[in-house]
Structures are given as C-alpha cells and as structure tokens.
Amino acid sequence: MLGFLQRIGKSLMLPIAALPAAALLLRLGQPDLLNIPFIAAAGNAIFTNLALIFAIGIAVGFAKDNNGAAALAGAMGFFVLSACATSLNKTINLGVLGGIVAGMLYNRYHTIKLPDWLAFFGGRRFVPIVTSGAMLVLGFAFGYVWPFVQLGMSHLATWIYDAGVFGAAIYGLLNRLLLPLGLHHVINTLVWFEFGTYKGLHGEITRFLNGDPSAGLLLSGYFPIMMFGLPAACFAMIAAAKKEKRKAVSGMLAGIALTSFVTGVTEPIEFSFMFLAPVLYVLHAVLTAISMAVTYSLGIHDGFGFSAGAIDYILNYRIAQKPLLLFFIGLIFAALYFVVFYFAIKWFNLKTPGREDDDLIEDGGESMSAVDAGDKYEVMAARLIHDIGGKQNITTIDHCTTRLRLNVVDSSVADAPAIKRHGAHGVIKLNKTNLQIIIGTDVEFVADSMRQQLAHGAPELPNDVHEAPDESTVELATVTVGAESVCAPIQGTLLPITDVPDKVFSEKMMGDGFAIDPDEGLVVSPVDGKVSGVFPTKHAIGLTGSDGLEILIHVGLDTVKLSGEGFINYVNEGDAVVKGQKLMSFDIPLIKNKVPSLVTPIIFTNLDAAKHVVLKKSGKVAKNESDIITFA
C-alpha cells in the first residue's frame, strides 16, 4: 500500500507542473490586473478540466514507460467512467480514478499478443480498448457505491472546516509528517482540488483563484513557513555550524533558503536536517501546525498556484484577504524559527549541516571544477550510480519534484554519506527495495542522465569515485561457504551462469551462480534460512542461508515487466524457510511468449570474490536435487 500511494504522489507531479502557468494566466487576466478576459479564460480552461488533466497525467505516471498510449487510455477511461456513473447518479464526481485504473491496466496489458487476425489491436493498442471495457463495469458499480465515498470525503472536509483552528492545525501537522514518505501530495490533492464547492469548482486552490471569498484559509498558513520560517532555519544552522565548516555550508544553505523564499520549494531544506536531527523536524511540523492555526484564527485568506513563495504571494496580493498581516506574521515566524532552531541545535548538540562529527561535508567544487557546467549532471549521475551500489543494484529510476525514487535490489548497499557528499540533500531507505534521494529542483536532469548511463555507460570520473573499499568492508560483505548445502530450486536443465542470455547475469554483475531452464513452474527453497526479500512484481525472491550465503532466484528475463502476472508467491520477507519448501509458482504457458527467456538465474550475491561456481553435472536436474555445484 505504501508503494501504491507513493506512485500516486509521484504521478500527481506531472499534472501539478501545469498549474503555475495556468494560475498565472488566470490571475493576470482578472479585472484588477490586466483585465484581459481571453487570458483569464485560457488559465481557467486548465482548472475547469482539472479532473481530466489529472486522469491523463496519473495514467502516464503510473505507466512504467510513461508511454502516450497510457495517456489516451486515461482520457478514454475518464470519459467512459464519468459518463456511465453520472448516468446513474448525477451528483457523482469520480475525479482521477479513471487515470489510476488506466495506468494499472497499461502495465498489465501493453505487451499482450493477440491472434494474427487481431494482431493490429495487440500491444499498446489494446490498452484503451480494455480500459473502456473495464470502465463500463466500474462505472456501473461506482454509480451506486461512489456516492457513499463522496459523502465520506464531504464529512472529512466538513470536519476540517468545522474544527476551525484545530482542523487547520491537524492538516498542517499531517502535511509535514507525511513528507518523508512522499505521501503529502495525497492529502494535498484532497484539500487543494477536492474540498469545498464554489460555482461548480472544487478545492481550495481552484476556488481561491476563481474568487471564492471563503477559500484560502487552509493555504495561507504555508506562507509564513515557506517564505520566512524555513529560510530563517537555514541561517540558524549556518550560525550554529562549526567555524571551520561554516563557509562550506553557508553557500548551500543560503541557496536553498532563497529557493524556498522565492518559489516555496522547501524539500531541500527539510531533508538537510530531517535525518541528521529528527527532533528539529518534529519541531518544524509543530510550528507548521501553529502557523496554520494562527492564520486561520485571524481570518487570513491567501493562496497559490504552485507553492507558498514570494512569486505567488505578490501575484495574489490583491485578491488575498489581510495579506499585509500575513507578511508581518511571517516575520514573527522567521524570528521564532531562528531562535528555536539555533538553541535546539546548541542545547541538544544536534548534528545539522556543519556540525557532523565525521567529515561528511566536502567541497565538491574541487573535483567538479574541471567539469563543464553542461556535464555536471553526468558526473553527479555517475557518482550516484556508484554510491547506490552500481547499476546492478538499480531496478528502476523515477522522480518527483525534488527527489529520485528508486527501486533497488538492496537499499542497504547504498552509501548514504557518499551520496550526500556528491550533491544530494538527503537519503531515505524506505525498505529493502525502495530508496529515495533528495536532489532539488533539477532532479529531472539527474534522473535522465542516470537512465542514459544505465543504458549506455558512464563517463570517466575523478579517482575518488573509484576508490576500492577497505579490506574490512569486503570481509563483511562476502562469505566463504561450501556448496554442498545448495539444492536445485527448480526442475529443468542445469546451465552455467554464462549461458544466461542477459549480460547482467552472464557477466556476473550481480554475482556468480548458475541457471536452470525450467520444465515446470514451481520454485522451492535451495537452502535452509530465511526470506530476505520478495520483489513487488513477484518474479524474484531473495534468500539468506543459515550459513550467511545470500541467494537471488530470478525467474526468467524481463519478467519484471509482467507486473506479477502469472506469478504466485507463498512466502513473505522475513519468513523462515527450509530446503524444499515451496516459494513461488509461475504459469509457463501464460508467460513464456511474453518474455525473452524463462531461463532462471540463481545468483550468490555475497560469495567471496576468490570463489566461483562450478557445475558438478549437466543436463536435467530434479527439484530439490543436491550435489549439483561446488565453489572452487
């Protein structure tokens, strides 16, 4: 569920990116500014069709390859679902649900193969067709079910509004506490684009920009925090930094403080202290709640098209209520943040930037000075790939406004201090396979460069990137064991790892091992031990043997693209297993024509580098057969 909600949060970033331009046009065209109706109409066109735009954007965001076919499916899904549901109940507003379903259907069916006489409608062309059919069924169901969901949302909105100051404070507190998980976009979307109604328009932002005098109460509290509070926190961290490190952190903190003040983008600041000093982040969440409560209680109405920065504050000054009072409240919060942060850092000896005991801050300028400005993203991307554990540890690369969202084989491999030294503001290891790296507003360029390098190779880097780990690290990372405890996990033909038709495995990028071309779709545990990881797409399972040997069983090649179709897992991460215990089953007839190969690599990811796998037999092996390999 966490991963699903994070994908929604990430997908929301694409349509949200269109809002600043629309808000700017809508605001500039109003009578109190340029008084040009067609400009206002151009901006209002975006907000009027916001549900459709979000459905399209979320469908593209959910699609694994962001293909345009998902956008078409999202639009068709929105229209069919809305038409079917509203024909049964005129009050229904299904919002972006069609886009979510369309994106999920795209991932499942975009590679489908149909009989020759229907081949034209196969692959990605099939997605809009199946989406329309699915929406017909969902439209009928939601015509009767969704009114109750809308009623629940209405009660939630009513509670927040009726709770007054307390409701505003709870919203502000939840908004900041959900930020580390990337789930704040979900609650923001409800408040910004769903809550409240004015002339047929929904959401605090949309209603405020269209002149609703009651809108903006749940937005105005952000301005004192983003324009004043967090920038002041940066200067408090500069003042509290060690003298010898103050110069090194001043440029970074002053830069992100200016970004927050002007644009309202705050994540680079928040992640600079969130994990170094968690108590400060809790204080920041509480101060945000106080700001929301104060502005609400004073009846201040203000809003934004993108975020609560100076640009939106100036643009919306004339339609805001009590904007000058909001400015003075911001000054008070600046002083409050500076005092609270400075004395908390000093009193509790918090390890904010510039106060670390270990030398985590390095002047990256020296190693980057020889690199042209146009190449800096290539260098940063190459370093991050290395620090994450190499390309063999990266499954997928995605991003939102300020952070990289990565699926990895093992997040524990990622070197967080090195990642920060090479330009990141923070690192979040959500679980074994999900890693987030806070980059800033230029994250898109870093993500694009990382994708290119994973596909085509990385540029030559300074020597500091390629330093070998010390001996103690190598000894901790590998094991030397015997192979007699390892049995065949699948019935089929035993193959050397070099015969796997994929360089990631055949060139032993993930480690040495062997492979089996399966005769039946059942996988059992080759060792006694525990399950160290189950891939979300169900096609691979990680094990740790009782002797410490780490094993990855990866059924087929490119099976990750099937999104779990045809696979059933019988174990969960952390489960104890015994040799021969059923781990997974897969439908060979269903998946064999959808992937390049069913050859299944079995990789020993932490085998001592001095050892290599030698097959003791060839040809067919039975499931759970022993004495099939040795470590030489």
C-alpha positions in Angstrom: 0.0 0.0 0.0 2.9 2.4 0.8 4.4 1.8 -2.6 1.0 2.3 -4.3 0.4 5.6 -2.5 3.9 6.8 -3.4 3.3 6.1 -7.1 0.1 8.2 -6.8 2.2 11.0 -5.2 4.8 10.8 -7.9 2.2 10.7 -10.7 0.5 13.8 -9.4 3.6 15.8 -10.1 3.1 15.8 -13.8 -0.3 17.5 -13.9 0.6 19.7 -10.9 3.5 21.0 -13.0 1.0 22.6 -15.4 -0.8 24.6 -12.6 1.7 27.5 -12.1 1.3 28.6 -15.7 -2.5 28.2 -15.6 -2.7 30.1 -12.3 -0.5 32.9 -13.7 -2.8 33.3 -16.8 -6.0 33.1 -14.7 -4.7 35.7 -12.3 -3.2 38.2 -14.8 -6.4 38.2 -16.8 -8.6 39.3 -13.9 -10.2 42.8 -13.9 -8.0 44.1 -11.1 -4.8 43.4 -13.1 -4.6 43.3 -16.9 -8.4 42.9 -17.4 -8.0 40.7 -20.5 -10.8 38.1 -20.5 -9.3 35.7 -23.0 -6.1 35.4 -20.9 -8.2 34.6 -17.8 -10.2 32.1 -19.9 -7.0 30.4 -21.0 -6.0 29.8 -17.4 -9.4 28.9 -16.3 -9.6 26.2 -19.0 -7.0 24.2 -17.1 -8.8 24.4 -13.8 -12.2 23.7 -15.4 -10.8 20.5 -16.9 -8.6 19.6 -13.9 -10.1 16.2 -13.3 -9.4 15.1 -16.9 -5.9 16.5 -16.9 -5.1 14.7 -13.6 -6.6 11.5 -15.0 -4.3 11.7 -18.1 -1.2 12.7 -16.0 -1.7 10.0 -13.4 -2.2 7.4 -16.2 1.1 8.4 -17.7 2.8 8.5 -14.3 1.6 5.0 -13.4 2.7 3.5 -16.7 6.1 2.0 -16.3 7.5 3.5 -19.5 5.4 6.7 -19.4 4.1 5.9 -22.9 1.5 8.1 -24.6 -0.9 5.1 -25.0 -1.4 5.3 -21.3 -2.5 9.0 -21.7 -5.1 8.1 -24.3 -6.3 5.2 -22.1 -6.5 7.7 -19.2 -8.6 10.1 -21.2 -10.9 7.4 -22.5 -11.2 5.9 -19.1 -12.2 9.2 -17.6 -14.9 9.9 -20.1 -16.4 6.4 -20.0 -16.3 6.1 -16.3 -17.8 9.5 -15.7 -20.5 9.1 -18.3 -21.5 5.7 -17.0 -21.5 6.7 -13.4 -23.3 10.0 -13.8 -26.0 8.4 -15.9 -26.9 6.5 -12.7 -26.3 9.4 -10.3 -25.9 13.0 -11.4 -24.1 14.0 -8.2 -21.1 11.7 -8.8 -17.6 13.2 -9.3 -15.1 10.4 -9.8 -12.1 12.7 -10.3 -8.8 11.0 -11.2 -9.9 7.4 -10.6 -10.0 6.6 -14.3 -6.4 7.6 -14.7 -5.2 5.3 -11.9 -7.0 2.3 -13.4 -5.8 3.1 -16.9 -2.2 3.3 -15.7 -2.5 -0.1 -14.0 -4.2 -1.7 -17.0 -1.4 -0.3 -19.2 1.3 -2.0 -17.2 -0.6 -5.3 -17.3 -1.7 -5.4 -21.0 0.7 -3.2 -23.0 2.7 -6.3 -24.2 -0.3 -8.6 -24.8 -0.2 -10.6 -28.0 -3.4 -11.4 -29.9 -4.1 -14.0 -32.7 -2.8 -13.0 -36.1 -6.2 -11.8 -37.3 -6.5 -9.5 -34.3 -2.8 -8.6 -34.1 -3.4 -4.9 -35.1 -5.2 -4.5 -31.8 -2.5 -6.1 -29.7 0.2 -4.5 -27.5 -0.3 -0.9 -26.5 -3.4 -0.5 -28.8 -5.2 -3.0 -26.6 -4.9 -0.8 -23.6 -7.5 1.9 -24.5 -9.9 -0.9 -25.5 -9.6 -2.9 -22.3 -9.7 0.3 -20.3 -13.0 1.3 -21.9 -14.4 -2.2 -21.1 -13.2 -2.0 -17.5 -14.6 1.5 -17.0 -18.0 0.2 -18.2 -18.1 -2.3 -15.4 -16.6 0.1 -12.9 -19.0 2.9 -13.9 -22.0 0.7 -13.1 -20.5 -0.3 -9.8 -19.4 3.2 -8.8 -22.8 4.6 -9.8 -24.1 3.0 -6.6 -21.0 2.9 -4.4 -19.2 6.2 -5.1 -21.9 8.5 -3.5 -21.0 7.0 -0.2 -17.3 7.7 -0.8 -18.2 11.3 -1.7 -20.2 11.5 1.4 -17.2 10.4 3.5 -15.0 13.0 1.8 -17.6 15.6 2.4 -17.7 14.7 6.1 -13.9 14.9 6.2 -13.9 18.3 4.6 -16.7 19.4 6.8 -14.8 18.2 9.9 -11.7 20.1 9.0 -13.7 23.2 8.3 -15.9 22.8 11.3 -13.0 22.0 13.5 -11.7 25.5 12.7 -8.4 26.3 14.2 -7.8 22.7 15.3 -8.7 21.3 11.9 -6.2 23.6 10.2 -3.5 22.7 12.7 -4.1 19.0 12.1 -3.9 19.4 8.4 -0.6 21.4 8.7 0.9 18.8 11.0 -0.1 15.8 8.8 1.2 17.6 5.7 4.7 17.9 7.1 4.8 14.5 8.9 3.8 12.7 5.6 6.6 14.5 3.6 9.4 11.9 4.4 7.2 9.2 2.9 6.3 11.3 -0.1 2.6 11.0 0.8 1.9 14.6 1.5 0.8 15.0 -2.1 -2.1 12.7 -1.5 -3.6 14.8 1.4 -2.7 18.0 -0.5 -4.7 16.9 -3.5 -7.8 16.4 -1.4 -7.5 19.8 0.2 -6.3 21.7 -2.9 -8.5 20.2 -5.6 -11.4 18.3 -4.0 -12.6 20.0 -0.8 -15.3 22.7 -1.0 -17.6 23.9 -3.8 -17.9 27.3 -5.5 -19.8 27.7 -8.8 -19.2 24.1 -9.6 -15.5 24.3 -8.8 -13.7 22.2 -6.2 -10.6 22.6 -4.0 -9.0 25.4 -2.0 -6.6 26.5 -4.9 -9.2 26.4 -7.7 -11.9 28.2 -5.6 -9.4 30.8 -4.4 -8.1 31.7 -7.8 -11.7 32.0 -9.1 -12.7 34.5 -6.4 -14.3 32.4 -3.7 -14.2 34.6 -0.6 -14.2 31.6 1.7 -11.2 29.9 0.1 -7.6 30.2 1.2 -8.0 29.6 4.9 -6.1 26.2 4.6 -3.4 27.7 2.3 -2.4 30.9 3.9 -0.5 29.2 6.8 2.1 27.9 4.4 3.4 31.4 3.5 5.0 32.2 6.9 6.7 28.8 6.9 8.0 28.7 3.3 8.8 32.4 2.8 10.2 33.1 6.3 10.4 30.2 8.8 12.5 27.7 6.8 14.9 30.3 5.3 15.4 31.5 8.9 16.1 27.9 9.9 18.9 27.8 7.3 20.5 30.9 8.8 20.2 29.4 12.3 22.0 26.3 11.0 24.7 28.5 9.5 25.1 30.4 12.8 25.3 27.1 14.7 27.8 25.4 12.4 31.3 24.8 13.5 33.6 27.7 12.5 35.8 25.5 10.3 32.8 24.2 8.4 30.6 27.4 8.3 31.9 28.5 5.0 31.3 25.1 3.4 27.7 25.0 4.4 26.8 28.7 4.0 26.6 28.6 0.2 24.4 25.5 0.2 22.1 26.7 3.0 21.8 30.2 1.7 20.9 28.9 -1.8 18.1 26.6 -0.7 16.8 29.4 1.7 16.5 31.7 -1.3 14.8 29.0 -3.3 12.2 28.4 -0.5 11.5 32.2 -0.2 11.1 32.8 -3.9 9.4 29.6 -5.1 8.1 27.8 -2.0 10.1 24.6 -2.7 11.2 23.5 0.8 12.2 19.9 0.5 16.0 20.6 0.1 15.9 22.5 3.4 13.8 19.9 5.2 15.9 17.0 4.1 19.1 18.8 5.1 18.1 18.3 8.8 15.3 15.7 8.8 17.6 12.7 9.4 20.6 14.4 10.9 18.4 16.0 13.6 14.9 14.4 13.7 13.9 16.5 16.7 14.1 19.6 14.6 11.8 18.1 12.0 9.2 17.4 14.7 9.5 21.0 15.9 9.1 22.1 12.3 5.9 20.1 11.9 4.5 21.5 15.1 5.4 25.1 14.0 3.7 24.5 10.7 0.6 23.4 12.6 0.8 26.6 14.7 1.2 28.8 11.6 -1.9 27.1 10.0 -3.9 27.7 13.3 -2.8 31.3 13.6 -3.6 32.4 10.1 -6.9 30.5 10.3 -7.9 32.2 13.5 -7.0 35.6 12.2 -9.2 35.1 9.1 -6.4 35.4 6.6 -7.2 34.1 3.1 -4.4 33.6 0.6 -3.5 31.0 -2.0 -1.1 29.9 -4.6 -0.9 28.2 -8.0 2.3 26.3 -7.2 3.6 26.9 -3.7 3.6 29.5 -1.0 6.6 31.5 -2.2 7.1 35.2 -2.9 6.1 34.8 -6.5 2.6 33.6 -5.6 2.3 36.0 -2.7 2.9 39.0 -5.0 0.7 37.7 -7.8 -2.2 37.1 -5.5 -1.8 40.1 -3.2 -4.9 41.9 -4.5 -7.3 39.0 -4.1 -5.9 37.9 -0.8 -7.6 38.9 2.5 -5.2 40.5 5.0 -2.0 39.8 3.0 -0.1 42.6 4.8 -0.9 41.0 8.2 0.3 37.7 6.7 3.6 39.3 5.9 4.2 40.5 9.5 3.2 37.1 10.8 5.9 35.7 8.5 8.5 38.0 10.1 7.4 36.7 13.5 7.8 33.1 12.4 11.2 33.9 10.9 12.4 35.1 14.4 10.7 32.1 16.0 12.3 29.6 13.7 15.8 31.1 14.1 15.6 31.2 17.9 14.0 27.7 18.2 16.4 26.1 15.7 19.6 27.8 17.0 19.0 27.0 20.6 17.7 23.5 20.0 20.8 22.7 17.9 23.1 24.1 20.6 21.2 22.7 23.6 20.8 19.1 22.2 24.1 19.2 20.2 22.2 18.2 17.1 24.2 17.2 14.0 22.8 19.6 11.5 24.9 20.5 8.4 28.3 21.8 9.6 28.2 20.1 13.0 28.8 16.5 12.0 31.4 14.6 14.0 32.6 12.8 10.9 33.7 14.7 7.9 30.6 14.3 5.8 30.9 17.8 4.2 33.4 18.1 1.4 33.9 20.9 -1.0 32.6 19.3 -4.2 33.9 22.2 -6.2 37.4 20.9 -6.5 36.5 17.6 -8.1 33.9 19.3 -10.2 35.9 22.3 -11.2 37.4 20.5 -14.2 33.9 19.6 -15.5 32.0 21.9 -17.8 28.6 23.1 -16.5 26.9 21.2 -19.1 28.4 17.9 -17.8 27.7 18.3 -14.1 24.6 16.2 -14.2 26.5 13.4 -16.0 29.2 13.5 -13.3 26.6 13.6 -10.4 24.6 10.8 -12.0 27.7 8.6 -12.4 28.7 9.2 -8.8 25.2 8.4 -7.5 25.0 5.2 -9.5 28.3 4.2 -8.0 27.3 5.2 -4.5 23.9 3.4 -4.8 25.8 0.1 -5.4 26.3 0.2 -9.2 23.8 -0.3 -12.0 23.2 -3.9 -10.9 21.6 -2.6 -7.7 19.2 -0.3 -9.6 15.9 -1.7 -10.8 14.0 1.4 -11.9 14.6 5.2 -11.8 11.8 7.7 -11.3 11.5 11.1 -9.8 9.1 13.7 -8.5 9.7 17.5 -7.9 12.8 17.2 -5.8 13.6 13.6 -5.2 14.8 10.5 -7.0 12.5 7.5 -6.4 14.5 4.3 -7.0 13.6 0.6 -6.9 16.8 -1.2 -6.0 17.9 -4.8 -5.3 19.2 -3.9 -1.8 19.0 -0.4 -0.4 21.4 -1.3 2.4 24.2 -1.3 -0.2 23.6 2.4 -0.8 26.4 4.6 0.8 24.3 7.4 2.3 27.3 9.6 3.3 28.9 9.3 -0.1 25.6 10.1 -1.8 25.4 13.3 0.3 29.0 14.2 -0.4 28.2 14.0 -4.1 25.4 16.5 -4.1 22.3 15.0 -2.5 20.5 16.7 0.3 19.2 13.6 1.9 18.7 9.8 1.6 15.6 7.8 2.6 15.8 4.0 2.7 12.1 3.2 2.9 12.7 -0.6 2.8 15.0 -3.1 1.2 14.0 -2.3 -2.3 12.8 1.3 -2.2 15.3 4.2 -2.0 14.7 7.9 -2.3 17.4 10.6 -2.8 16.7 14.2 -2.3 18.3 16.2 -5.1 16.4 19.5 -5.5 14.5 21.1 -8.4 17.0 19.9 -11.0 16.3 16.3 -10.2 14.8 15.6 -13.7 18.2 16.2 -15.3 20.0 13.9 -12.9 17.4 11.2 -13.4 17.6 11.5 -17.2 21.4 11.2 -17.1 21.2 8.2 -14.8 18.9 6.4 -17.2 21.2 7.2 -20.1 24.2 5.9 -18.3 22.5 2.7 -17.2 21.7 2.2 -20.9 25.0 3.4 -22.5 27.7 3.5 -19.8 29.1 6.2 -17.5 31.7 8.9 -18.2 35.2 8.8 -16.8 35.2 10.2 -13.3 37.8 11.5 -10.8 39.7 8.9 -8.9 37.8 9.5 -5.6 34.7 7.8 -7.1 36.5 4.6 -7.9 38.3 4.0 -4.6 38.2 0.4 -3.5 36.6 -0.4 -0.2 39.0 -1.4 2.6 39.5 -5.0 3.4 37.2 -5.0 6.4 34.3 -3.9 4.2 35.0 -6.7 1.8 35.2 -9.2 4.5 31.9 -8.1 6.0 30.2 -8.1 2.6 31.1 -11.6 1.5 31.1 -15.1 2.8 33.1 -18.3 2.2 31.0 -21.4 2.5 30.6 -24.8 0.9 28.2 -25.5 -1.9 27.0 -28.8 -0.5 24.0 -27.2 1.2 22.6 -25.8 -2.1 20.0 -27.8 -3.9 18.2 -27.2 -7.2 15.3 -24.9 -6.7 13.6 -25.8 -10.0 13.2 -28.9 -12.1 14.8 -28.4 -15.5 18.0 -28.1 -17.5 21.1 -27.0 -15.5 23.1 -24.3 -17.2 26.3 -22.3 -16.3 25.6 -18.7 -15.5 27.5 -17.6 -18.6 24.7 -19.2 -20.8 22.1 -16.8 -19.5 21.1 -14.5 -22.4 21.4 -11.3 -20.3 24.7 -9.6 -19.7 23.7 -8.5 -16.2 23.7 -12.2 -15.2 26.1 -13.8 -17.7 28.8 -11.3 -16.9 28.3 -11.8 -13.2 27.4 -8.2 -12.5 25.3 -9.3 -9.6 27.5 -12.2 -8.6 28.4 -15.7 -9.6 25.8 -18.5 -9.8 24.1 -21.0 -12.1 20.9 -21.1 -14.1 18.0 -23.5 -14.8 15.8 -23.7 -17.9 12.6 -24.8 -16.1 10.4 -27.7 -17.1 7.7 -26.9 -14.5 6.6 -23.7 -12.9 7.4 -24.4 -9.2 10.3 -22.9 -7.2 11.4 -24.3 -3.8 14.0 -23.1 -1.4 17.5 -24.4 -2.2 18.7 -23.8 1.4 17.6 -23.6 5.0 17.4 -20.0 6.1 15.0 -17.0 5.7 13.4 -14.9 3.0 15.4 -11.6 2.7 13.2 -10.1 0.1 10.2 -10.7 -2.2 10.1 -8.5 -5.3 6.8 -6.5 -5.6 6.5 -7.9 -9.2 6.6 -11.5 -7.6 9.2 -12.8 -10.2 12.2 -12.9 -7.9 12.9 -13.9 -4.3 16.0 -13.2 -2.1 17.1 -15.7 0.5 19.8 -15.8 3.2 21.0 -19.2 4.1 21.7 -20.3 7.6 25.4 -20.0 6.8 25.0 -16.4 5.7 25.0 -17.1 1.9 22.7 -14.7 0.1 20.8 -16.1 -2.9 18.7 -14.4 -5.5 16.3 -16.5 -7.6 15.2 -14.5 -10.6 12.6 -16.4 -12.7 13.0 -15.6 -16.4 14.4 -12.5 -18.1 12.5 -9.2 -18.2 9.7 -10.8 -16.2 9.6 -7.6 -14.1 7.6 -6.1 -16.9 4.7 -8.5 -16.3 3.9 -6.8 -13.0 3.3 -10.1 -11.3 1.1 -11.6 -14.0 1.3 -15.4 -13.9 3.3 -15.5 -10.6 2.1 -16.6 -7.1 4.3 -16.1 -4.0 3.9 -18.4 -1.0 6.3 -16.6 1.4 6.9 -13.1 2.7 10.0 -11.2 3.6 11.3 -12.4 7.0 9.8 -15.8 6.8 11.9 -18.8 7.9 12.2 -21.5 5.2 13.6 -25.0 4.9 15.2 -26.8 2.0 12.5 -27.9 -0.5 9.8 -25.5 0.9 7.5 -24.0 -1.8 8.4 -20.4 -2.5 6.7 -19.5 -5.8 4.8 -20.8 -8.7 4.6 -19.4 -12.2 2.4 -20.2 -15.2 4.8 -21.2 -18.0 2.2 -21.3 -20.8 1.0 -17.8 -19.9 4.3 -16.0 -19.6 6.7 -17.8 -22.0 5.7 -15.8 -25.1 5.7 -12.5 -23.2 9.4 -12.5 -22.1 12.7 -13.1 -23.9 13.5 -16.2 -21.9 12.4 -18.3 -19.0 15.9 -19.3 -18.1 16.2 -18.6 -14.3 19.4 -17.4 -12.8 20.3 -18.4 -9.2 22.8 -15.8 -8.0 25.0 -15.9 -4.9 25.2 -12.1 -4.3 27.8 -12.2 -1.4 30.0 -15.1 -2.4 33.7 -14.5 -1.7 35.3 -12.9 -4.7 38.0 -15.5 -4.7 35.4 -18.3 -5.2 33.5 -19.2 -8.4 30.7 -21.6 -9.2 31.5 -24.9 -10.9 28.7 -27.2 -12.1 29.2 -30.8 -11.0 26.7 -32.2 -13.6 25.0 -31.2 -16.7 21.6 -31.8 -18.3 18.4 -32.3 -16.3 18.1 -31.8 -12.6 15.2 -32.6 -10.3 13.7 -30.2 -8.0 15.5 -30.2 -4.6 18.3 -32.3 -6.1 21.6 -31.9 -4.2 25.3 -32.1 -5.1 24.8 -30.1 -8.3 27.5 -27.4 -7.9 30.7 -26.6 -6.0 32.6 -23.5 -5.1 36.2 -23.6 -6.5 
